[in-house]
Amino acid sequence: MLFAAPRRVRPRHFLDIDLGGGLHTMTYKANKIDKGLGGGGMLKVQYQLMFDASWGLGAGLQFSSYFGSTKWDKFSNSYKGFQHEDAAGSGDYLFKIVAKGTEKQQLYALQIPIQVIYLHKINRRMSIQMAGGFTFDIPVVGKYKIQDMLVSPRGVFAETAVEYFNIGHGFVDTTFNKTGNLDFNNFNVGLQLEAGVVMSSLKVGAYLNYGILNYTKSSLITPFDVHSGNLDYISAYGTNLISAVHPLEVGLKIGYLIQIGR
């Protein structure tokens, strides 16, 4: 009696190139302000090793862009004011900031995705591919911009209980136009899911990536630095009015799955 030895399946090697776009933004909880969402895109180049016809692993590099905004139309904040040299009375007053405007943010990040891949063959030319795993994210560039934001500093003095504004002594309406750098933590981890259809070498599908770590270094109670006596704007992400900023990607993609060798 003869027994046939089981056929050994050779691993197959692929190069996966994806280009996608959709909702690429930062999500967060906010106090006294409204958040706006934004779109962006991604480019991924990944090596895939398939151990058999169905299962494999993938690792590569991905570059993603994110856009968002913070709306200050409902913002006002009060705290004990600082002493002006020429202020009347004791200088003991409640300092109030009223702001109306929008800060726009943008972030560009480099990601390293590591995925488990499942491939289900429908017929000779078409398959369904699903993948899930993690991304290790490194922010490369983070910027913010405000344009024509109206800021009204006001003071309520204990001696009069009257609110003063546009009277000098620091109580002057100011219009801000400013750009600056966002202060991000150096590292994040994302949860990633993908699903799509492979037709020969062409791929179309959808993707989701959510950063599970807080990206910001929130500390200040107000976006306006007033304690030095000079009113200056600080990014919303640098305040504790915003907590736990998480990057989010949801979109559609197109790409090529190219077999390397045989």
Secondary structure, 3 states (H helix, E strand, C coil): CCCCCCCCCCCEEEEEEEEEEEEEEEEEEECCCEEECCEEEEEEEEEEEECCCCEEEEEEEEEEEEEEEEECCCEEEEEECCCCCCCCCCCCEEEEEEEECEEEEEEEEEEEEEEEEEEEECCCCEEEEEEEEEEEEEEEEEEEEEEEEEEEEEEEECCCCCEECCCECCECCEEEEEEEECCECCCEEEEEEEEEEEECCEEEEEEEEEECCCCECCCECCCEECCCCCCEECCHHHECCEEEEEEEEEEEEEEEEEEECC
